[in-house]
């Protein structure tokens, strides 16, 4: 199973899961009971997702290190400031918020299960290999960071 590690770009995976959420919407019946709060919740989730993603990219750019998740061993700086004080994976967390907002917009709460599966996939085949690479690159500094900040939230 190591063949899957850091092989599927997380952004591509997010687009695939968004398509699956749309498919669930087409095959099912939207929850009419959600109409009152659907758009405000969608807006909040989308705003959080974009905020986490943009904040992470800005932090990486300021540190002049790679944003490319396919090659974590190319990281030149350990980024622990900004949004990285809240979560070790702000971009992936942002993707989850964006996917959850899409499921809410389409009024298909069962599709939130796909968001959970997305997070589980990322944890196993993207985040854990990234963590191994970052331990190898940054050693004790990264190990200390692991004890201070949670993987997700």
N, C-alpha and C positions, 0 to 999 in steps of 0.2 A: 503494500500500500504506500510505500515511500514515494512511488512514482507520481502520486497525486500532490505531494508536498510542494507548495509554491509554484504550481503549474498552471492553475486557472486564475487569470487576473480577477481580483475581487470585484472590480467595477463591471466586468463582463458577467460574472456570476450574479451580481445585483440585478443587471438587466434581464437575465434569464429568469430569476425569481420574480421580478416585476411582471414578466410575461406570464408566468404560471399563476400569479395572483389574478391577472386579467382573465385567464382561462377559467379559474374558479368562479369568477364573477359571471362569465358567460354561461357556464354550466349550471349555476345555482340561482337562487332567488335572493336579491339584495334584502337586507333587513330594514324594513320600513320604519321600525321602531327607533332606528338610529337617526332619523332625519333631523331632529331638533339639535343634536350636538355633533353631528357628523362633520360639518365644515369647520367649526372652531377647533375640534380635536385634530382634524387633518392639518389645519394651519399651524397649530402648535408643534405637532410632530415634524412637519416639514421644516419649519423654522429651526427647530433643534437639530435636525439632521444636517441641514446646510451649515448652520453655525459650527457644529463639531467638525465637519469636513473642511470647511474653509480655514478654521482656526488651526487645524493640524497642518494643512499645506503651508500656511503662513509661517508657522513655527519651524517647519522643515526648511523652508526657503531662507529664513533668517539665520538658521544654523548652517546653511550652505551644505546640506546633506541630501541624500537621495530620497525621493518620494516613491520610488519604484518598489512595490512590494514583492516583485518576482525575484529580486536579488538583495535580500536583507544584509548579506555579507559585505555589500558595497557601502554600507553606512559609514560615514566619516565622523559623525558627531552623535553623542547620546543626548537626545532632546528630552528634558524632564520638566521644562517650564511651560507656562501657559496652560493650555487645555490638557497637556500631558501630566499635570498635577492631579487631575480628576480621574483620568482613565489612561491606561497604557495603549489603548487602541481607539483613539477618537474618530478616525476615519471610518473604521468598521462599525463603530457604534452609530455614527452618523448615517451610514448606509442602512442600518437596521431601523432607525427612526424614519428615514425616507420610505423604506418599504412598508413600514407600519402605517405611515400616512397614506400611502397608495391603497392599502387594504381598507383603511377607514373611508377614504374618498369613494371607493367603489361599494362601500357598505357590505363588506363580506368579512366579518370578524373571524370566521373559521380559517381564512387565509393567513391569519396571524401565525398559525402553526408553521407556515412556510418561512416566516421570518425567524422563528425559533430554529428551524432546520438549517437555515442560512447561517445563523450564529454558531450552531454546533459544527457545521462543516468548516466555517472559517477558523474556529478554535482548533480543531484537529489538524486540518491540512494547510493552514496558513499561519495562524498565530503561534502555535507551538514550535513549528520549524523556525519562524522568525526569532522566537525567544532563544532557541538554541544557538542561532547564528549571532545574536547580540551578546549572549554570554561569552561566546568564543571571541568576539571582537572587543568587548568592553569589560569583561571580567568582573571583578569585585564591584565596580561602580554600578553595573547593571543588576547584579545580584542584590545590592542594597535597594535599588529602585524597585525591584520586584516585591520587596517586603513593605514598601511604603505606599504603592499605588496598585489598585486592583486592576485585573485584566480588562474588565468591562466597566463596572461602576461600583 
